[in-house]
């Protein structure tokens, strides 16, 4: 499925995309032509992109963690920076639980890319994903089902089966962490075409993050890990909240792309218990 363009038409397409503010116009032009099935299909896709629709919503997928993940219109598009969450989780699992079967919960899962990427990177993973948005849940079902996982609709831990309490080895969360006032500073394609519930984290951006931290001790297994994506300036507040709830905090960062992951580790059972 692709549409061939003459050199002149391809150049014109690249120029149009660049004029609309697409930084990687050449790459986008090739992706659009390879995704379209007819010239009319391509024209409609280009029109949507020039109107500011996210490229991933137009082609129907995003590359994340080395895998193609389905992403539908109206669903949060996973960013490259969130791959740090997956890499850090893999490092922790291989250090602490190498060879063990793992129970992983992906909260605020969106399209389910983070949990699905972790399941693909490891072996013997039972993945459970949760989101409150029914549109996201329908999308996540395809990505999570591909790795044998389950998806629940509901508010954070609320829809999880009670049998999982105290047994979860890894909780992942790309929760909304943009302060409400800062949301207006986001690029238009995010601000206008992704759900506000996936972006707006309240006055300081941490309303949902705090709730995730508060609930984590009830669900984590001894020595289990909670991994949260946050902003750099939010680290002191998040690490303080983790410590307040009895979790041992640590921080991982990358510079390219800029990403910050805060980890809270539950304590192992005391000797003799």
C-alpha positions, 0 to 999 in steps of 0.5 A: 500500500503506497502512492508513487509521486514524481520528483516534482510532486514529492518536492512540492509535498515536502515544501507544503509540510515544511510551510505548515511547520513540520520539522521533519517534512521529508520523513513525513512526506515519505511516511504519508505516501507509503501509508496511502492506498490511492492518490485521493487517500494521500490528498486527504491525509495531507490535508489533515496533516496541514490542518494540524492533525498529529501524523500518528493519528493520520497513519494510525500507528507510532513507532515506540520501543522499536515496535509499531503500536496502533494509535487512534484519533483522540488518543494520546500519542506516546512520546520517545521520551517515555521509552526511558520508562521502559528501559529503566524498568528492564534494568530493574527487572534484570537486576532484581528479578531475572528469570522470574515471571512478572506481573506488570500494571500500566496505569494511564495506559493510553494506547498501551504502548509503554506496557506492551513495549516492556512485555516485548522486551522481557519474557514471561510477563503478565500485563494489565493495563488501565485507562479511564478513557473508553477511546484509549481502552479500545485502542489499547486492547489491540496493542496489549492483546498482541502481547497476551495482556488485559485492559480495564477501563476505570480510575487508576487502581480501582478496576484491578482484580483484588487478587493482584493486591500486593503482587505487582512487580512493576507499575508503570505510569505516564500520568498527566503531569502538565500544570493546568496553566502550562497546557496552553503552551503545548504544541497545537497538535497536542493541545487540540487533538489529544485528550486533556485528561492525558495532559492536564495534571492540575495546578502543579501537574501532580494531582494524578501522580500523587494518587498513583503514589498513594495507592502503590504500596497496597499493590506492589509486591515486596521489592516491587517498583513504581516508575513515573514519568515527570518533569525535571522540576517536579522531582523534589515533590515526587521523591518526597511523596514516594518517601512519605508513602514508604517507597525508596525513591531514585531518579533516571534521566536522559538528555536526548530526548530530555526525559525524567523517570522517578522510581519508587521501590517498595521495601523487601519483607523484613527478616523473619516475616 
